[in-house]
Amino acid sequence: MRTGYFYSLVFALLSSASIAAIAAPQARLEPVEASVVAETSTKAETGKVDLNGADAPTLQRELSGVGEAKAKAIVAYRDSNGPSASVDELLEVKGIGKAILERNRDKLEVN
């Protein structure tokens, strides 16, 4: 009888510990910002954004009139069609017109 009582206590203790472990709040990990090294690699020494190397957040941040959707469209176009030979190829991207291209022409380069 003592062993049955002992096993019941051990079971209750382990059950309580496992419930406490599951119900404990998870530690939140803060997202790490992109490093400065990655940011400088997408901008050339001239201060222009490389159309063939910049990621969507960089395009969104650096180009006027380009939001998240257009920046993702530029990257998707580049991924499906390969690197651009000139800045004028940006007109082929859906949502990018002559006005946006002319507004940002001095900020862009193709490497």
C-alpha positions as CSV (number, residue, x, y, z in Angstrom):
1,M,0.0,0.0,0.0
2,R,2.9,2.3,0.7
3,T,4.3,1.9,-2.8
4,G,0.9,2.7,-4.3
5,Y,0.7,5.9,-2.3
6,F,4.3,6.8,-3.1
7,Y,3.7,6.3,-6.9
8,S,0.6,8.4,-6.7
9,L,2.6,11.3,-5.1
10,V,5.3,11.0,-7.7
11,F,2.7,11.0,-10.5
12,A,1.0,14.1,-9.1
13,L,4.4,15.9,-8.7
14,L,5.5,15.1,-12.2
15,S,2.1,16.0,-13.6
16,S,2.2,19.4,-11.9
17,A,5.7,20.0,-13.1
18,S,4.9,19.3,-16.7
19,I,1.8,21.4,-16.6
20,A,3.8,24.3,-15.1
21,A,6.4,23.9,-17.8
22,I,3.9,24.0,-20.6
23,A,1.9,26.9,-19.1
24,A,5.0,29.0,-18.4
25,P,5.3,32.1,-20.7
26,Q,7.8,31.7,-23.5
27,A,10.7,34.1,-23.6
28,R,10.3,36.5,-26.6
29,L,13.2,37.0,-28.9
30,E,13.5,40.4,-30.3
31,P,14.0,40.6,-34.1
32,V,17.5,41.5,-35.0
33,E,17.9,44.5,-37.3
34,A,19.8,44.1,-40.5
35,S,23.5,44.7,-40.0
36,V,25.2,47.8,-41.2
37,V,27.5,45.7,-43.4
38,A,24.5,44.3,-45.4
39,E,23.1,47.8,-45.9
40,T,26.4,49.2,-47.2
41,S,26.8,46.3,-49.6
42,T,23.6,47.2,-51.4
43,K,24.6,50.9,-51.7
44,A,27.6,51.6,-53.8
45,E,30.4,54.0,-52.8
46,T,28.6,56.6,-54.9
47,G,25.6,56.6,-52.6
48,K,23.3,55.0,-55.3
49,V,21.2,51.9,-54.8
50,D,22.3,48.9,-56.9
51,L,19.1,47.7,-58.7
52,N,20.5,44.2,-59.1
53,G,21.6,43.7,-55.5
54,A,19.3,45.6,-53.2
55,D,16.6,43.8,-51.2
56,A,13.0,44.9,-50.9
57,P,13.4,46.8,-47.6
58,T,16.3,48.8,-49.1
59,L,14.4,49.6,-52.2
60,Q,11.4,50.7,-50.2
61,R,13.5,52.9,-47.9
62,E,15.7,54.5,-50.5
63,L,13.4,55.1,-53.5
64,S,10.7,57.7,-53.6
65,G,7.2,56.5,-54.5
66,V,8.2,52.8,-53.9
67,G,6.3,51.1,-51.2
68,E,6.4,47.5,-49.9
69,A,4.4,46.1,-52.8
70,K,6.4,47.8,-55.5
71,A,9.7,46.9,-53.9
72,K,8.7,43.2,-53.7
73,A,7.6,43.4,-57.3
74,I,11.0,44.7,-58.3
75,V,12.8,41.9,-56.5
76,A,10.4,39.3,-58.0
77,Y,11.0,40.7,-61.5
78,R,14.7,40.5,-60.9
79,D,14.5,36.9,-59.6
80,S,12.4,35.8,-62.6
81,N,14.2,37.7,-65.4
82,G,17.7,38.0,-64.1
83,P,19.8,41.1,-63.5
84,S,19.0,44.3,-65.3
85,A,21.3,45.6,-67.9
86,S,20.0,49.2,-67.4
87,V,17.9,51.3,-65.1
88,D,15.3,51.7,-67.8
89,E,14.3,48.0,-67.4
90,L,12.6,49.1,-64.3
91,L,9.7,50.2,-66.5
92,E,9.0,46.5,-67.2
93,V,8.0,46.0,-63.5
94,K,4.2,46.2,-62.9
95,G,3.4,49.4,-61.0
96,I,6.6,51.3,-62.0
97,G,5.9,54.1,-64.5
98,K,8.0,56.8,-66.1
99,A,7.3,59.3,-63.3
100,I,8.7,57.0,-60.6
101,L,11.7,56.0,-62.7
102,E,12.5,59.7,-63.4
103,R,12.1,60.6,-59.8
104,N,14.6,57.9,-58.8
105,R,16.9,57.7,-61.7
106,D,19.7,59.6,-59.9
107,K,19.4,57.2,-56.9
108,L,19.8,54.0,-59.0
109,E,22.6,52.2,-60.7
110,V,23.1,48.8,-62.2
111,N,26.2,46.8,-61.4
